[in-house]
């Protein structure tokens, strides 16, 4: 299918969530270049919060506010006068908190991103993160619960999970009322084209986005937007990618399935809440 013509955000550059770091202050710093900032991730229910506490105990940075729903409300509200669309990445094992946070997102015209991406053992053990990719019924129920509130909802997913077909996952998200899918392509960049072809979802491509070459590659696959992970804190990278996005991700300039641009990269491992390395990358996943 052709890329979506309905923009979820403009400019078509997203800032991807970094655990324990991506708050309203972080989003504000990237507002000049990006169209949306996914804050979080936020653990909503007790099982997800217990897993987050276990992660903190072994040195990972996590948001653990006393009241996660109120925290989301406060963070979204802090961006009410900032020229960027706010988003929030969340983890939950139950539907109630997803419904509650979706109502908050709708009130703020924020984008709700359900986390089917994290791969830490602690999160997988309670049914969070990438476990959702192999459980289409539960994933669909999560998306439908959020979408029924009228919120704009989508899912962050990860490639290279054994037994998982991402185009099928994308179809589940679309059928349940989702609006977008945020694809961490890992070292399987061509999966972005497969997801674009599978649905009419707005597709955000993530992994190794640093410069014009990476933006060009994802644009050639039909991605509607790209996101920056760990380097989102570096204004030089944000400016460089924004310049490329302005040139290459205009709706009438994307190929929608034409010849693909290929290039050599030095991707070899994790990078924060995305997975491509760079000289400045930190293994925090």
Helices and strands as residue ranges (DSSP letters): E 13-15, H 24-29, E 36-43, H 46-57, H 68-77, E 85-91, H 95-107, E 111-116, H 121-125, G 129-134, H 136-147, E 152-158, H 166-175, E 180-184, H 191-198, E 202-206, H 212-220, E 225-228, G 230-233, H 235-248
